[in-house]
């Protein structure tokens, strides 16, 4: 390559970096401000309702009905848990997301979460951020490729705003799109928008922080326990994903109107409230804090949380699916540590990130998140646990629209090169005994 061509290449790279530094900085700051407003409003509403007497649980069916009505009147695309629809829009709809999704998602999530629905905050935040940046890209008349990058900026900024882990949020936003591949050109705008969003949220009063977890020094004993825990977390992930999909399919197969389904879901949530109070309602953040502080949870906690999450979403609730998954993983870690007399906080932290890696196929993002939240000392344990959990959960995912680019084993092949969903087991070569005998005879 000639020196002139090298200079031209450097100019192209420099202009690209400067352009997306500015775009991602602005997109991240605007998205962070929008998500911060949403999170602070949600916290205010939850505090207000939590201060009411026990009759507040009667607001659960009202909230689910209000969520259904708000979605139908404003933007039907806002139904569900959000992130999966954003992934689908990026893959199949040229990253075009109706702007009306933003107000619809804010209202429907407030109606679902405030009285005690079991959903998370990351799904609506992702859909809000993606809807806003998609509208911004259309207004700026960006090309499809540029629009996709700006929408990914919105996704990463929203995740950073919710998780308080800017690098983990950036890697998650890129890694979650394709299983088995990582698109590095998206990494620069993803990281800059995430960091920009994080600083804006902190400046506006959004608080982050988890209890300090004691990380043991790297030793063979703890490492072996971590591997054993990873195998257990893999089964937890399989149960979590399959139970949510199974309950969702059961609700979909029934011919009842959606408002009747919402009453059924409300009845199940009210039963849980009558038996356990609000311990298993909501996002699960308070329970997660207790586990990381070393407090034991009931052995059935992760089983029940998965069911209540699926029931809430199937009954018309609107919200995320990942934040309750944090609790599911941490509660599984609490059970594992309790059975074997280990540190509850440490194994709760491992379960927390392991279930992210396994349930949505993002081992890199989960490892980065563990380091940001719990310190670099956890990296060897978290990295190992996340990779094992990612491998053993197979091709399952809470986000069905993820595209499998590279299988998790060489034993799989792509049956149809044009269809990224046609992975199958590689057929084994079968040699006839007579052919083997002839080869041996000729060799003699």
C-alpha positions as CSV (number, residue, x, y, z in Angstrom):
1,X,0.0,0.0,0.0
2,X,1.3,3.4,-1.0
3,X,2.0,6.1,1.6
4,X,-0.7,8.3,0.0
5,X,-3.3,5.5,0.4
6,X,-2.3,5.0,4.0
7,X,-2.8,8.7,4.7
8,X,-6.2,8.6,3.0
9,X,-7.2,5.5,5.1
10,X,-6.2,7.3,8.3
11,X,-8.2,10.4,7.3
12,X,-11.3,8.2,6.8
13,X,-10.8,6.5,10.2
14,X,-10.3,9.9,11.9
15,X,-13.4,11.4,10.3
16,X,-15.4,8.3,11.4
17,X,-14.2,8.5,14.9
18,X,-14.8,12.2,15.3
19,X,-18.3,11.9,13.8
20,X,-19.4,9.1,16.0
21,X,-17.8,10.6,19.1
22,X,-20.0,13.6,18.7
23,X,-23.2,11.7,17.7
24,X,-22.9,9.0,20.4
25,X,-22.1,11.7,23.0
26,X,-25.2,13.6,22.2
27,X,-27.4,10.6,21.8
28,X,-26.2,9.1,25.0
29,X,-26.7,12.3,27.0
30,X,-30.3,12.8,25.6
31,X,-31.2,9.2,26.2
32,X,-29.7,9.2,29.6
33,X,-31.7,12.3,30.6
34,X,-34.9,10.7,29.3
35,X,-34.3,7.4,31.1
36,X,-33.3,9.2,34.3
37,X,-36.6,11.0,34.3
38,X,-38.5,7.8,33.7
39,X,-36.6,6.0,36.5
40,X,-37.0,8.8,39.0
41,X,-40.8,9.1,38.2
42,X,-41.1,5.3,38.7
43,X,-39.3,5.4,42.0
44,X,-41.6,8.2,43.2
45,X,-44.7,6.3,42.2
46,X,-43.6,3.1,43.8
47,X,-42.7,4.8,47.1
48,X,-46.2,6.5,47.1
49,X,-48.1,3.2,46.6
50,X,-45.8,1.3,49.0
51,X,-46.8,3.7,51.8
52,X,-50.5,2.9,51.3
53,X,-52.3,0.3,53.5
54,X,-52.7,-3.3,52.5
55,X,-55.6,-2.5,50.1
56,X,-52.9,-1.3,47.7
57,X,-52.6,-4.9,46.4
58,X,-56.0,-4.4,44.9
59,X,-54.4,-1.9,42.5
60,X,-52.6,-4.9,40.7
61,X,-55.6,-5.8,38.5
62,X,-56.3,-2.1,37.9
63,X,-52.7,-1.6,36.8
64,X,-52.6,-4.5,34.4
65,X,-55.9,-3.3,32.8
66,X,-54.5,0.2,32.5
67,X,-51.3,-1.1,30.9
68,X,-53.3,-3.0,28.3
69,X,-55.5,0.0,27.5
70,X,-52.5,2.5,27.3
71,X,-50.6,0.2,24.9
72,X,-53.6,-0.4,22.6
73,X,-54.6,3.3,22.5
74,X,-51.1,4.8,22.0
75,X,-48.8,2.2,20.4
76,X,-49.5,-1.6,20.2
77,X,-45.8,-2.1,19.4
78,X,-45.0,-1.3,23.0
79,X,-46.6,-4.5,24.3
80,X,-44.4,-7.1,26.1
81,X,-41.0,-6.7,27.6
82,X,-39.4,-4.4,25.0
83,X,-35.8,-5.6,24.4
84,X,-36.8,-8.4,22.1
85,X,-38.9,-6.1,19.9
86,X,-36.0,-3.7,19.6
87,X,-33.7,-6.5,18.5
88,X,-36.3,-7.5,15.9
89,X,-36.6,-3.9,14.7
90,X,-32.8,-3.7,14.2
91,X,-32.6,-7.0,12.3
92,X,-35.8,-6.9,10.2
93,X,-37.3,-3.4,10.1
94,X,-34.3,-1.3,9.3
95,X,-34.2,0.0,12.9
96,X,-37.4,1.9,12.5
97,X,-39.3,2.1,15.8
98,X,-42.5,4.3,16.1
99,X,-41.8,7.3,18.4
100,X,-45.2,6.7,20.1
101,X,-43.6,3.6,21.7
102,X,-41.8,6.0,24.1
103,X,-44.9,7.5,25.9
104,X,-46.8,4.2,25.6
105,X,-43.9,2.3,27.3
106,X,-43.5,4.8,30.0
107,X,-47.2,4.8,31.0
108,X,-47.7,1.0,30.6
109,X,-44.6,0.2,32.7
110,X,-45.7,2.7,35.4
111,X,-49.1,1.0,35.5
112,X,-47.6,-2.4,35.8
113,X,-44.7,-1.9,38.2
114,X,-46.2,0.6,40.6
115,X,-48.8,-1.7,42.2
116,X,-46.4,-4.7,42.3
117,X,-46.3,-6.4,38.8
118,X,-43.2,-8.6,38.4
119,X,-41.3,-7.0,35.6
120,X,-38.0,-5.1,35.2
121,X,-36.9,-1.6,34.2
122,X,-34.3,-2.4,31.6
123,X,-36.8,-3.6,28.9
124,X,-38.9,-0.4,28.8
125,X,-35.8,1.7,29.1
126,X,-34.2,0.0,26.1
127,X,-37.4,0.5,24.1
128,X,-37.7,4.1,25.1
129,X,-34.0,4.8,24.2
130,X,-34.3,2.9,20.9
131,X,-37.6,4.7,20.0
132,X,-36.1,8.1,20.7
133,X,-32.8,7.5,18.8
134,X,-34.7,5.9,15.9
135,X,-36.9,9.1,15.6
136,X,-33.7,11.2,15.9
137,X,-32.0,9.3,13.1
138,X,-35.1,9.6,10.8
139,X,-35.2,13.3,11.5
140,X,-31.5,13.6,10.6
141,X,-32.2,11.6,7.5
142,X,-29.6,9.0,8.3
143,X,-29.0,6.0,6.1
144,X,-30.1,2.6,7.3
145,X,-26.6,1.7,8.5
146,X,-26.2,4.9,10.4
147,X,-29.7,4.6,11.8
148,X,-28.8,1.2,13.1
149,X,-25.7,2.5,14.9
150,X,-27.7,5.4,16.5
151,X,-30.4,3.0,17.7
152,X,-27.7,0.8,19.2
153,X,-26.4,3.9,21.0
154,X,-29.8,4.4,22.4
155,X,-30.0,0.8,23.6
156,X,-26.5,0.9,25.3
157,X,-27.3,4.3,26.9
158,X,-30.5,2.9,28.3
159,X,-28.9,-0.2,29.7
160,X,-26.1,1.9,31.2
161,X,-28.7,4.2,32.8
162,X,-30.5,1.2,34.4
163,X,-27.5,-0.9,35.4
164,X,-25.0,1.7,36.4
165,X,-22.4,-0.3,34.5
166,X,-21.5,1.7,31.4
167,X,-19.0,-0.7,29.9
168,X,-21.2,-3.7,30.7
169,X,-24.2,-1.9,29.2
170,X,-22.2,-1.1,26.0
171,X,-20.9,-4.6,25.5
172,X,-24.4,-6.0,26.2
173,X,-26.0,-3.7,23.6
174,X,-23.6,-5.0,20.9
175,X,-23.3,-8.6,22.0
176,X,-27.1,-9.3,22.5
177,X,-27.8,-8.7,18.8
178,X,-26.0,-11.8,17.4
179,X,-25.1,-15.0,19.3
180,X,-21.5,-16.0,18.5
181,X,-20.3,-12.8,16.8
182,X,-19.3,-9.3,17.9
183,X,-19.5,-6.3,15.6
184,X,-16.5,-4.1,16.6
185,X,-17.5,-1.1,14.5
186,X,-20.5,-0.6,16.8
187,X,-18.2,-0.7,19.9
188,X,-17.0,3.0,19.8
189,X,-20.5,4.6,19.7
190,X,-21.8,2.0,22.1
191,X,-19.1,2.8,24.8
192,X,-19.3,6.6,24.4
193,X,-23.1,6.7,24.5
194,X,-23.1,4.5,27.6
195,X,-20.6,6.6,29.5
196,X,-22.4,9.8,28.5
197,X,-25.7,8.4,29.7
198,X,-24.2,7.3,33.0
199,X,-22.8,10.7,33.8
200,X,-26.1,12.4,33.0
201,X,-28.1,10.0,35.2
202,X,-25.7,10.5,38.1
203,X,-25.9,14.3,37.7
204,X,-29.8,14.1,37.7
205,X,-29.9,12.1,40.9
206,X,-30.2,8.5,39.9
207,X,-28.3,6.4,42.5
208,X,-26.4,3.2,41.9
209,X,-24.6,0.9,44.2
210,X,-24.6,-2.7,45.4
211,X,-23.6,-4.0,48.8
212,X,-19.9,-4.8,49.1
213,X,-19.3,-8.5,48.4
214,X,-16.2,-10.2,49.9
215,X,-14.3,-11.8,47.0
216,X,-12.1,-14.7,48.1
217,X,-8.5,-14.8,46.8
218,X,-8.1,-17.0,43.7
219,X,-7.7,-20.6,44.9
220,X,-8.3,-24.0,43.5
221,X,-11.0,-24.8,46.1
222,X,-13.1,-21.8,45.5
223,X,-12.6,-22.2,41.7
224,X,-13.9,-25.8,41.8
225,X,-16.9,-24.6,43.8
226,X,-17.5,-21.9,41.2
227,X,-17.5,-24.5,38.4
228,X,-20.0,-26.7,40.3
229,X,-22.2,-23.6,40.9
230,X,-22.0,-22.8,37.2
231,X,-23.4,-26.2,36.3
232,X,-26.3,-25.6,38.7
233,X,-26.9,-22.1,37.4
234,X,-27.1,-23.6,33.9
235,X,-30.0,-25.7,34.9
236,X,-31.6,-22.7,36.6
237,X,-31.3,-20.7,33.3
238,X,-32.9,-23.6,31.4
239,X,-35.7,-23.7,33.8
240,X,-36.1,-19.9,33.7
241,X,-36.2,-19.6,30.0
242,X,-38.4,-22.6,29.3
243,X,-40.9,-21.8,32.1
244,X,-41.4,-18.3,30.8
245,X,-41.9,-19.5,27.2
246,X,-44.2,-22.3,28.3
247,X,-46.4,-20.1,30.4
248,X,-46.5,-17.5,27.6
249,X,-47.6,-20.2,25.1
250,X,-50.3,-21.4,27.5
251,X,-51.8,-18.0,27.8
252,X,-51.5,-17.4,24.0
253,X,-53.3,-20.7,23.2
254,X,-56.4,-19.7,25.3
255,X,-59.1,-17.9,23.4
256,X,-60.0,-15.7,26.3
257,X,-59.9,-12.0,25.9
258,X,-56.8,-10.2,27.1
259,X,-58.6,-8.5,29.9
260,X,-59.8,-11.9,31.3
261,X,-56.2,-13.1,31.1
262,X,-55.2,-10.0,33.1
263,X,-57.7,-11.0,35.8
264,X,-56.2,-14.5,35.9
265,X,-52.7,-13.0,36.2
266,X,-53.8,-10.6,38.9
267,X,-55.3,-13.5,40.8
268,X,-52.0,-15.3,40.8
269,X,-50.1,-12.2,41.9
270,X,-52.6,-11.4,44.6
271,X,-52.3,-15.0,45.9
272,X,-48.5,-14.6,46.1
273,X,-49.0,-11.3,47.9
274,X,-51.4,-12.9,50.4
275,X,-48.9,-15.7,51.2
276,X,-45.6,-13.9,51.0
277,X,-46.4,-10.2,51.0
278,X,-44.5,-8.1,48.5
279,X,-41.3,-10.2,48.9
280,X,-41.6,-11.6,45.4
281,X,-43.4,-8.8,43.7
282,X,-41.8,-5.9,41.7
283,X,-38.4,-6.0,40.0
284,X,-36.7,-8.0,42.8
285,X,-34.0,-5.3,43.5
286,X,-34.6,-5.3,47.2
287,X,-34.3,-9.1,47.4
288,X,-31.1,-8.8,45.3
289,X,-29.7,-6.3,47.8
290,X,-30.5,-8.7,50.6
291,X,-28.8,-11.6,49.0
292,X,-25.6,-9.7,48.2
293,X,-25.6,-8.6,51.8
294,X,-25.4,-12.3,52.8
295,X,-29.1,-12.9,53.7
296,X,-30.5,-16.3,52.8
297,X,-33.6,-16.4,50.6
298,X,-36.3,-19.2,50.6
299,X,-35.1,-22.2,48.5
300,X,-38.1,-21.8,46.1
301,X,-37.5,-18.1,45.5
302,X,-36.0,-18.4,42.0
303,X,-38.7,-20.9,41.0
304,X,-41.5,-18.6,42.1
305,X,-40.0,-15.4,40.6
306,X,-39.8,-17.0,37.1
307,X,-43.5,-18.0,37.3
308,X,-44.7,-14.6,38.5
309,X,-42.6,-12.8,35.8
310,X,-44.2,-14.9,33.0
311,X,-47.7,-14.5,34.5
312,X,-47.3,-10.7,34.7
313,X,-46.2,-10.4,31.0
314,X,-48.8,-12.9,29.8
315,X,-51.5,-11.0,31.5
316,X,-50.9,-7.8,29.7
317,X,-48.2,-6.3,31.9
318,X,-45.4,-4.2,30.4
319,X,-41.9,-4.2,31.5
320,X,-38.5,-5.8,31.3
321,X,-37.5,-9.4,31.7
322,X,-33.8,-9.0,32.6
323,X,-34.0,-7.2,36.0
324,X,-36.1,-10.0,37.6
325,X,-33.6,-12.5,36.0
326,X,-30.9,-10.8,38.2
327,X,-32.9,-11.9,41.2
328,X,-33.5,-15.4,39.9
329,X,-29.7,-15.9,39.5
330,X,-28.8,-14.4,42.8
331,X,-31.5,-16.5,44.6
332,X,-30.1,-19.6,42.9
333,X,-26.7,-18.6,44.2
334,X,-28.2,-18.1,47.7
335,X,-29.6,-21.7,47.6
336,X,-26.4,-23.2,46.4
337,X,-24.3,-21.4,49.0
338,X,-26.8,-22.3,51.8
339,X,-26.8,-26.0,50.9
340,X,-23.0,-26.3,51.0
341,X,-22.3,-23.7,53.7
342,X,-20.6,-21.2,51.4
343,X,-20.6,-17.4,51.3
344,X,-24.1,-16.3,50.2
345,X,-23.1,-12.9,49.0
346,X,-20.3,-14.2,46.8
347,X,-22.3,-17.0,45.2
348,X,-25.3,-14.7,44.9
349,X,-23.1,-12.3,42.8
350,X,-21.9,-15.2,40.6
351,X,-25.5,-16.4,40.1
352,X,-26.6,-12.8,39.3
353,X,-24.2,-12.5,36.4
354,X,-24.3,-16.2,35.3
355,X,-28.0,-16.1,34.6
356,X,-27.5,-13.0,32.4
357,X,-24.8,-14.9,30.4
358,X,-26.9,-18.0,30.0
359,X,-30.5,-16.7,29.6
360,X,-29.6,-14.1,26.9
361,X,-26.3,-15.4,25.6
362,X,-24.1,-12.5,26.7
363,X,-21.1,-13.9,28.6
364,X,-18.8,-11.0,27.8
365,X,-21.2,-8.3,29.0
366,X,-22.0,-10.3,32.1
367,X,-18.3,-10.6,33.0
368,X,-17.7,-6.9,32.4
369,X,-20.8,-6.1,34.6
370,X,-19.4,-8.3,37.4
371,X,-16.1,-6.5,37.4
372,X,-17.8,-3.0,37.3
373,X,-20.2,-3.9,40.1
374,X,-18.1,-6.1,42.4
375,X,-14.5,-5.3,41.6
376,X,-11.7,-6.8,39.4
377,X,-11.0,-9.6,41.9
378,X,-14.2,-11.4,40.8
379,X,-13.1,-11.6,37.2
380,X,-11.6,-15.1,37.1
381,X,-14.6,-16.6,38.9
382,X,-17.2,-14.6,37.0
383,X,-15.6,-15.2,33.6
384,X,-15.5,-18.9,34.1
385,X,-19.0,-19.2,35.5
386,X,-20.5,-17.0,32.7
387,X,-18.8,-19.0,29.9
388,X,-19.9,-22.3,31.3
389,X,-23.5,-21.1,31.8
390,X,-23.5,-19.7,28.3
391,X,-22.4,-23.0,26.8
392,X,-24.6,-25.3,28.8
393,X,-27.9,-23.5,28.3
394,X,-27.6,-24.3,24.6
395,X,-29.6,-22.3,22.0
396,X,-32.2,-21.1,24.4
397,X,-32.8,-17.4,25.0
398,X,-35.2,-15.0,26.6
399,X,-35.0,-13.0,23.4
400,X,-36.2,-15.3,20.5
401,X,-35.2,-12.8,17.8
402,X,-31.5,-13.2,18.5
403,X,-29.7,-14.5,15.5
404,X,-27.3,-17.4,16.0
405,X,-24.2,-16.5,13.8
406,X,-21.8,-19.1,15.3
407,X,-22.9,-22.2,17.1
408,X,-21.7,-23.1,20.6
409,X,-20.1,-26.3,19.3
410,X,-18.4,-27.6,16.2
411,X,-20.9,-30.4,16.2
412,X,-23.5,-28.1,14.6
413,X,-23.7,-27.0,11.0
414,X,-25.9,-24.6,9.1
415,X,-28.3,-26.6,6.9
416,X,-29.4,-23.6,4.8
417,X,-26.7,-20.9,4.4
418,X,-29.5,-18.3,3.8
419,X,-31.3,-19.1,7.0
420,X,-29.5,-18.4,10.3
421,X,-32.0,-20.4,12.2
422,X,-31.4,-23.7,10.4
423,X,-28.6,-25.0,12.6
424,X,-28.7,-28.8,13.1
425,X,-26.4,-31.5,14.5
426,X,-23.6,-32.4,12.2
427,X,-24.3,-35.9,10.8
428,X,-21.7,-38.5,11.8
429,X,-19.9,-40.4,9.1
430,X,-20.8,-44.0,9.1
431,X,-18.4,-46.5,7.5
432,X,-19.7,-49.9,6.3
433,X,-17.9,-52.8,7.9
434,X,-17.1,-54.4,4.5
435,X,-15.4,-51.2,3.4
436,X,-13.2,-51.1,6.5
437,X,-12.3,-54.8,6.0
438,X,-11.3,-54.1,2.4
439,X,-9.1,-51.2,3.4
440,X,-7.3,-53.3,5.9
441,X,-6.9,-56.2,3.4
442,X,-5.5,-53.8,0.7
443,X,-3.1,-52.3,3.3
444,X,-1.6,-55.8,3.9
